[in-house]
Amino acid sequence: MSRHFSSRVTTSPDVLLRIIGDEAVILNLKSELYLGLDPIGTRIWTVLQGSPSIQAAHASLLDEFEVEPERLRQDMDRLLDQMLAQGLIELHPGEAIAS
C-alpha cells in the first residue's frame, strides 16, 4: 500500500461532487473522468472528507457499520486507490489516533 493510514484525504482542486439521494458522482474537470458511488461508497467518501486521517475515518466507520476491521480497510483501500488513480483526491500528512 502506497499510503499511510495516518494520511488525510482532501478533494483535488479540479473536482466536482454531487450527491443525489444517497449516491454521489465525482467528476475530475481536468481529465473528465468520473466515479459514481453507491450509498456505502458515498458514506465512506463523506467520512474520509471530514476526518483528520484515514485511520480516524476507519474508526468512525467501524462504529457505524457492522463489518470486520480488515474487510473495511480493504474496501477503503480499494476506493482510495481508484480515487487516487483518477485524480479525485490528494493525500496529506494527517493525525493518527490511538487504536
Secondary structure as GFF3:
##gff-version 3
##sequence-region A 1 99
A	DSSP	beta_strand	8	11	.	.	.	ID=ss1
A	DSSP	beta_strand	15	20	.	.	.	ID=ss2
A	DSSP	beta_strand	23	28	.	.	.	ID=ss3
A	DSSP	beta_strand	34	37	.	.	.	ID=ss4
A	DSSP	alpha_helix	39	49	.	.	.	ID=ss5
A	DSSP	alpha_helix	54	64	.	.	.	ID=ss6
A	DSSP	alpha_helix	69	85	.	.	.	ID=ss7
A	DSSP	beta_strand	89	92	.	.	.	ID=ss8
###
